[in-house]
Amino acid sequence: MHLVQAKLYLNGELHGVMSARDQTFIWDPSKALVMLGLNYIGLFDELAIFNRALADQEVRTLYQLRDGVASLHP
């Protein structure tokens, strides 16, 4: 178990933080879960998941990429 703090960024700016809670991480794609709002209705644009926590400045830099996070992939 790891204590995890979730942060929500909109347009490169921090808009919310969920306090730390116990979370079991597993990298096996057949067992992994990503839960992003149990009652959310809408669309996500350019959702990206990283293997480490990003600093606020890294999130802003990614947001400012001309073609978004898609430009990171060849």
DALINZI-V608396 format. One record per run of one state. SS is the DSSP state (H for helix, E for strand, - for the rest). FROM is the first residue (numbers start at 1). TO is the last residue. If there is no record, write none. Layout:
{{SS,FROM,TO} {SS,FROM,TO}}
This chain:
{{-,1,1} {E,2,10} {-,11,12} {E,13,23} {-,24,55} {H,56,63} {-,64,67} {H,68,72} {-,73,74}}
